[in-house]
Amino acid sequence: MRISSSMIFDAGLASIQKQTASLMHTQQQVASGRRILTPADDPVAAARALEVEQARDTNAIYQGNQKAAGETLGLVEGQLVAVGELIQNVRTLAVQGGNGSLTDTDRASIAAELRQRFDQLMGLANATDATGQHLFSGYMGDTTPFSGSVAGGVAYAGDEGQRRLQVSASRQVAVSDSGNEIFMRIRNGNGSFATSVTATNTGSGVIDAGTVTDPALWNAAGNNRDFRIVFAVNAGTTTYDIIDNVSGNSLLTGAAPAAAPYPRVFTPGQAIVLKSQGAEPAFDYGAQVVINGSPADGDRFDIDASSSQSLFATLSNLITALEAGASSTSGHTLLANRLGFALTDLDQAHDNLLRVRAAIGSRMNEVEALAAAGEDLNLNYEGTLSRLRDIDYAAAITQLTQEQGYLEAAQKSFLKVTDLSLFNYV
Amino acid sequence: MGTNVFNIGVSGLAAAQAGLLTTGHNISNAGTPGFNRQQIVQTTNTPQFTGAGYLGQGTNVLTVKRIYSQFLAGQTLSAQSRLAELNIYADQIRQVDGLLADPSAGLSSALNDFFRGAHEVAAYPASIPARQSMLSLAQALVGRFQSVDSRLNEIRDGVDSQLASTIVNINAYSTQIAALNQRIILAQAAGPNQPPNDLLDQRDQLLAQLNLEVHVSSVAEGDGSLSVFVGNGQPLVVGIQTFNLTTLLSREDASRMTVGVALAGGGAAALPESMITGGTLGGLLGFRSESLDAAQNALGRIAIGLATTFNEQHRLGQDLTGALGGNFFTAPVPQALYPNSPVNGGTAVIGVAVASAGSLTTSDYRLTANGGGNYTLLRLSDNTTLFSAVALPQTVDGLAISLAAGAANAGDTFLIQPTRTAASDIGVALTDARSIAAAAPIRTAASTANTGSGAVSAGSVNPPPPANANLTQTVTITFDNPPGTFDVVGVGTGNPANVVYTPGGNITYNGWTIQISGTPAAGDVFTISANSAGVSDNRNALLLAGLQTNRTLAGGTATYQSAYAQIVSDVGNRARETEVGITAQESVVKQTEDARQSLSGVNLDEEAANLLRYQQAYQASGKMIDIASKLFDILLDLGR
């Protein structure tokens, strides 16, 4: 093939330029640490990197939310722990108040301490977070959720909203519980029914909270869940009748209540079952109560379906009971009954609190697990990004050295070849 | 006899001199672009017949020819034209490529930051600083949309100005070719059999340069002139006459510069862009229609999609003051363009609106009136007819196209650009941080007196906006005895009684949906009411923040970010394609150029050898004259 002189120059120059260009590209890669300098270097990887970047950034947002959720839940948990201690404290005081050797003055001072606890509870229930938002007011963070007094009762001004945070792509976790749920919506009594006494009872009968032996029977549609137990004492024998307050009929006779003596004979400490015995008309509500002591003639005890009773109301009832005074026998019996109810209700409040705390605890666990997963995910994304975009230094520097060698070879050979000319000899 | 020897010597001397001249010409033009090496064509003089046979009469130079192959030159021309097209394409798309992927200039980081702000509001809905930060990040996002778009517009302006300068070059080359045509015609006439080699080289070189600007075809005429055509037959040069190209505004889109032919009587006629291929001009036009329009449309689609979907969710929420959410972004509006000079015959005004942001494409559309109130719509990206000869309004590809006013004549056309300007039109509509609708307008509650285990969900507002007028009316749901059914009471519900209860099933009235689960007891009451003072409610903020990862664009296949990644990938692919094309084309050019150089290029070693050859021939011829002179002296000596 015939070679023209300019071909020698053009070809030499072109190969030097080509080597320089690839040397520069590799140099830029090494200097920036990036394999992809512009998307054109690897369009698929560049687009993928953008999506992975978003996933990484979103994950970082979720990690921030997990932290915020953890902090808020921790704050709520701290408040609830304090409420739990307060309930235990109140329970101790209530038991103490039942001590028969106490005088009215002693009980008044216990009541005074309970009033302190009441105010303390108000403070806990109206707690705010770092930004001044009330923890237990649902969505209404600016609204003080609880207000009221021992005498006038406490009302809830918040709503039932649960604040949530997005802690992972598919999971929103609740970071608050409404005050209604924690302090207000507490079943009184044993959870199915509550027992109560008539304040004018003169005997020494003390009723317990009662138990439901068969929930299915208690919850059956035919059960009106509203009864009273009336006592009569005739010739030294205490008898009682159980009357359905809705139908007005005696359960034991199936007819309107008859005059004393009543169908059943009372033995202190023996269970009074809401189930037909012997020749009584068939009925079975799967529940029983126990009355200790000796009810007097005309004494009355009530059994009602459980309703919601706030922790504040429980506390108020306790304070009222202690302040009422118990110098007389009947007053003492009433106090014993009321302290019993208060202890039952306190236990209900505590159970409710534990339920909420269990939910919070499991959410905190979840958030922590997600945080650990998020950290792994982050490493994963960083690894993917690095694989997509970053350079393999060993390979790149080897290539750089190689290309440097090529360029030097191209330059040297160019000089040698262009040095050859017949004119050197003419 | 002596005279003959003398004459032969002189003819050899003259031929060697011509050879030396030509060799010198070759050496001195070894570096001249477009130069083809020349050779003398030497032949014997007519011999003299004598009794002893034919005696040679020396030599003469018939002509000087250039070593040139029409075929190889033509190959080089088209290869270089294609390379020039790829080079300018690569120069342009490299700018877009770098812009989109730049972390500080691209959209990606601003998009992520904005949604980080939305999550921040979801975490602290009552915090004014968090809300203000989300607004600022929204401003930054909008600013980024606009800056990327304006950078694309700058690149578009750059294309326009390069089109203009390219056309100036083309016209200059045409004029020079015409001038050379004239000189070559004259030279041909003066010496019909002697080619004006250097003039031809110059003209070929001009043709090569013209080919770098735009691919042309040429036809050699009998008189030696060259006619040059662009595209499929539009003449640039015919003989000594030139036809100038010019820039003019597109009839359909007045903001678009296009290429036309200057008419003799003034004015210009547009050339179809498809006619113009190769060279800088072809590369610029190709880049604009293939890559730039597509990138800008795709960016605009993200802007429209983001604004529309975000607004729709935002309007279902409630702000810090208790009012229903308004538009968060100023949503860009698709534009319909009307042709200029000549304008449409009819008076029709076409209304275009976004019917569904998720179905929008990145294409432009041409609406043509068929007369009688019927229209045909063509999608320009793939030349698909979407509807043909039907009356408006029509909804297609997420666009609602209607006749807003007037009537169209048959043949009237309208160019619809749904997303072209969207990235520059998007704005933040909110100014007050309190107006961010982070809350939901309703709240639900279960009565404290409920004895069953029924629980009510937080509830959600049904899309699309506007929200139901009775949305925030208080509605109570009371379970009947037995609790297998419930009664609904509230304004707007129609107060239905005995609705069958399905645990966890949707209960929808007044534009909201709730679920009640568990086992409610008879008489249990659930309330749905207005969410007053719900400053810590973040339900809508969570939904807004969740839009980041929802596949809302491109028919539900792409998130905002993946739609952006798609642009980056498309542009990157085109840039890469072009780079690869350049490498391939460079080797084609090298091969054709080598083939041409191999034939026509000057080799200095060869010329050095020729120098020696002609020098020796000259010396030998000189010696002959010397001998002839000596022969003559011998004759003179004889007479003495």
Contacts between the chains, C-beta under 8 A, distances in Angstrom:
chain1	res1	chain2	res2	distance
A	1	B	598	5.6
A	2	B	598	5.0
A	2	B	599	7.2
A	2	B	603	6.8
A	3	B	598	6.8
A	3	B	603	6.3
A	4	B	37	7.8
A	4	B	597	4.4
A	4	B	598	6.7
A	4	B	600	7.6
A	4	B	601	2.3
A	4	B	602	5.8
A	4	B	603	5.2
A	5	B	30	5.7
A	5	B	601	7.0
A	5	B	602	5.9
A	5	B	603	5.4
A	5	B	604	4.6
A	5	B	605	7.7
A	6	B	30	6.8
A	6	B	31	6.8
A	6	B	597	6.3
A	6	B	601	5.5
A	6	B	602	7.2
A	7	B	594	6.1
A	7	B	597	4.8
A	7	B	598	7.2
A	7	B	601	6.1
A	10	B	593	7.5
A	10	B	597	7.8
A	11	B	590	7.9
A	11	B	594	7.9
A	14	B	590	7.0
A	36	B	101	8.0
A	38	B	94	7.1
A	38	B	97	4.8
A	38	B	98	5.4
A	38	B	101	5.8
A	38	B	572	7.1
A	38	B	575	7.0
A	39	B	97	5.5
A	39	B	100	6.8
A	39	B	101	4.8
A	39	B	568	5.1
A	39	B	569	6.9
A	39	B	571	6.6
A	39	B	572	2.9
A	39	B	575	7.0
A	40	B	93	7.9
A	40	B	94	7.3
A	40	B	97	5.2
A	40	B	572	5.0
A	40	B	573	7.9
A	40	B	575	3.5
A	40	B	576	4.5
A	40	B	579	6.1
A	41	B	572	7.9
A	41	B	576	7.4
A	42	B	572	7.7
A	42	B	576	8.0
A	43	B	568	7.5
A	43	B	569	4.8
A	43	B	570	7.8
A	43	B	571	7.9
A	43	B	572	3.2
A	43	B	573	4.3
A	43	B	575	7.7
A	43	B	576	5.8
A	44	B	569	6.6
A	46	B	101	6.0
A	46	B	568	5.8
A	46	B	569	6.7
A	46	B	572	5.3
A	47	B	565	4.1
A	47	B	566	6.7
A	47	B	568	5.3
A	47	B	569	3.4
A	47	B	572	7.2
A	48	B	565	7.5
A	50	B	108	5.3
A	50	B	561	6.5
A	50	B	564	6.7
A	50	B	565	4.1
A	50	B	568	6.0
A	51	B	561	6.3
A	51	B	562	5.6
A	51	B	565	5.2
A	53	B	108	6.5
A	53	B	112	7.3
A	54	B	108	7.3
A	54	B	111	7.6
A	54	B	112	5.9
A	54	B	548	7.7
A	54	B	559	7.6
A	54	B	561	4.3
A	57	B	112	4.2
A	57	B	116	7.0
A	58	B	112	7.6
A	58	B	115	7.5
A	58	B	548	6.6
A	58	B	549	6.5
A	60	B	116	7.9
A	61	B	115	7.2
A	61	B	116	5.4
A	61	B	119	4.6
A	64	B	119	7.3
A	64	B	123	7.5
A	65	B	119	6.4
A	65	B	122	7.8
A	65	B	123	5.9
A	68	B	123	4.9
A	68	B	124	8.0
A	131	B	124	6.3
A	131	B	126	6.9
A	131	B	127	5.8
A	133	B	126	5.6
A	133	B	535	7.7
A	133	B	536	5.4
A	137	B	536	7.5
A	138	B	443	7.7
A	138	B	534	7.7
A	138	B	536	7.6
A	139	B	439	6.8
A	139	B	443	6.3
A	139	B	531	6.4
A	139	B	533	7.9
A	139	B	534	3.6
A	139	B	535	7.3
A	139	B	536	5.2
A	139	B	537	3.6
A	140	B	532	7.9
A	140	B	533	4.5
A	140	B	534	5.8
A	140	B	535	6.8
A	140	B	536	6.9
A	141	B	125	7.9
A	141	B	126	5.1
A	141	B	535	5.0
A	141	B	536	3.1
A	142	B	126	6.7
A	142	B	533	6.5
A	142	B	535	4.9
A	142	B	536	7.7
A	143	B	533	5.4
A	159	B	443	5.2
A	159	B	445	6.3
A	159	B	531	7.6
A	159	B	534	6.9
A	160	B	443	7.2
A	160	B	444	7.0
A	160	B	445	4.7
A	160	B	446	6.9
A	161	B	443	5.8
A	161	B	458	6.7
A	161	B	531	7.9
A	161	B	534	6.5
A	161	B	536	7.4
A	161	B	537	5.7
A	162	B	458	6.7
A	163	B	125	7.9
A	163	B	536	5.7
A	163	B	537	7.4
A	163	B	538	6.2
A	164	B	538	6.9
A	164	B	539	7.5
A	164	B	542	6.4
A	165	B	122	6.9
A	165	B	123	5.8
A	165	B	538	7.9
A	165	B	542	8.0
A	166	B	119	6.7
A	166	B	122	6.5
A	166	B	542	5.7
A	166	B	545	6.4
A	166	B	546	7.0
A	169	B	549	6.4
A	172	B	542	6.4
A	176	B	536	7.8
A	180	B	448	6.7
A	184	B	448	5.9
A	185	B	448	5.6
A	221	B	482	7.0
A	305	B	451	6.6
A	306	B	451	7.6
A	307	B	449	6.6
A	307	B	451	7.5
A	308	B	448	4.6
A	308	B	449	6.5
A	421	B	604	6.1
A	421	B	605	6.6
A	421	B	608	7.6
A	422	B	604	7.1
A	422	B	605	4.2
A	422	B	608	3.9
A	422	B	609	6.6
A	423	B	604	6.6
A	423	B	608	5.4
A	426	B	608	5.5
A	426	B	611	7.1
A	426	B	612	7.0
